[in-house]
């Protein structure tokens, strides 16, 4: 496992220009707005760790400007060109400094930021092939000695998928290529929204659709054309999601979801790098679906909720009292369509809710209800199994696997916006889309605060030869 230790110190540097002050010369030294611990979290969450074992410190020099940004970032003591550049990249994204104060005036101050790298190579990393290698026997992960199949996922210096995935089988004492899964690069437009400002940019998604030996996907990566990350979903070798990251347009981390067995952790950040929230949520389908809100900050770094206790003001989209991480009493807010709502909670459980529209008031007792296939998931999979037809050309080529689809369950129970997430074979992809489209009208729509809404859904369509 990769471990990163980060230590922050703010050390005054002898000033060679009058505009840059030493800490002893200012009334209040420069510091991270929410405290050094939050800067540590920001850097640890944004930092891309190298796949080669690394143990050492990159010491950076920077000038904290009156606007809270850091300029003139440079290396005082480094490790190597890869780590040095990565440390600089991340610190440039952080613009949530509290500038130094000289009496009542904001002034510039130089600081020292040591970033300590201490990380091991990811599980299964082969330096010789620069790839993640996993071994299988009868479709199940196994030790190298007993394996009959191995999979090699080429990665770049930071462990990101970088080429075709290779499958090999063991013949006597040597490994022989069986097949390659091509790296899929898909272009699209992605919309960003930050503080009410929307923008769309062209993006590229990198992924590989793998055969179903409990290892379908290693990563799904989306980047801007300039290389800045847009989103990243990371799986473990057994195809379980480890974490999911979404980024602001400037390349700084916007949200981080870490998946656990019982609780999922979720962090969100403002565009300047200041932590916004830290929550813990139970895994899906557990009811009541209570979330625990532990930490909340405003953009300036003022802490509104500490250890789950505090009050969110009307400046937030939802506001009310928090006790021990749980909503308590009356909460009010504004939905995405600008309609107002009011809710009452008891230890995090919704007692009642009302949405106020122009001409009526809608009552509800659940904030969100996910769409449901009529008869439940068993009925849905039965419908798919009954209606899917294995394409003859794919069967002749002995192709099997999964086609990942996405669609929207509309507020009237019909299905729209049917599309591929990851394809497998042209005729199989078309058949998967046909079967998903045929489910239109078989769904109960989703609800949000008493009103039927459109909800995006993802499901895989299986194609297995008997």
C-alpha positions, 0 to 999 in steps of 0.5 A: 500500500502506498503511504504518503507522509506530508509535513508543513512548515512555514519558515521565513526566508531572508528577503531580497525584495521589500515586497516579500516579508519574513514571519518576524516582520509581519503581525500574522504569518501566512498559513493555510485558510483551514489549517495545515491539516487541511492543506496536508489532506488536499496535497495527499488527495491530489498527489499522483504517486509514482509506481516506482518505490519512492522515499524522500522529500521534495522541499518547495519554496513559494510566495503566498500572495495577498489574494491567497494564491502561491507564486514563484513555486520552485524546488529547494531540495528535490528527489527526481524530475517526476516527483519534483514536477508533481509536487509543484503541480499540486501546490499550484492548485492550492489557492486557499492561503490566508496571506500574511498581515502587517497590521491591517495590510495583506503582504507577501511572504515566502514559505517553505513546504516540504512534501515527503513521498513514501510509497511502494509500487502497486500490487503486481507491478512489474518494472520490466514490463511497466505493467500491473500483472495479475495471475489466474487459474480457472478464472480466479486469482492465484499464485504465480506458481499455480497460474495458467493465465496472466493479465498485464495492464500497461501503466504510465509513471503514475499507474494510469492505464496507457496501452493495450491489455495483454492476456497470456496462457502458460504452455510448459514453462513459457507464457504465450500471448492469447489476446489483447484488449485494445485501449479505448479512447472516447472523445466527448464534451464534459460540463463543469460548474463552479460557483454557478459558472458553467463551462464545457470542454472537450475530454477523452476517456481511457478504458479497457473492457476486459473479459469476465474473469472477475477483472472487467475494468482496471480504471476509467480515466477521463482527461481534458486535452491538456492532460488535466484529470476530469474523473478517475474510477480506480478498481482493485484486482477483483473489480471492486471500486476502491475510490472515485475522483471528480475534478474542477475545470482547473484540475484541482480535486472536487470530490473523493469517494472512498468505498468501504464495506459498511460506510463510504467516505466522501470529501468535497473541495471548493475550486480554490482547494479549501475543504468543503465537506467530509461525510460518511454514507452507508452503502447503497440500499441500506435503509434508512439511508442516513448520512453523517456530516462531520466537517463543513467549511466555507470557502474562506476556511471558516469551520461551520461544523466540527465533529458533526456539530454545528449549524449550516446557514442559509448561505448553503443550499441546505441548512439546519442543525447538525448533532453528532453528524446527523440532521436534527429539527427543521431543515430548509433549502433550495432544489436544483430547479429553485423550488424551496423545501422544508424538512424535519429530522429526528437523529438523521431520519426524515419525519416529513418533508414539503416541497413548495411550488408556485401553485401547490405544496407536495408532501413526502416521507423520503428524500430520494427513491431510486427507480425500480424495475416492475417486479424488482431486479430479478424480474429485470434480469429475467427479462434481459435473459429472455430477450437478449439474442446472442449475435451469430458473428460474435458466437462464431468468433467465440467472443463473450463478456459484458457490454456496459450500458447507460440510460435514463429512467424518465419520470413517466417510466420510459427509457431514454438516452440509451448509450454505451459506457463500454462496448465489446463487439459491434453486433453485441453492442447493438443487441445490448442497446436494443434489449435495454431500449425494450425495457421502456415502460417497465420501470417505476420512476424515481422520486426526489422530494415528492416529485418524479424525476429523471434518473440515470442508470447503468447496467451490464448486459452479459453475453456468455457462451454455454 
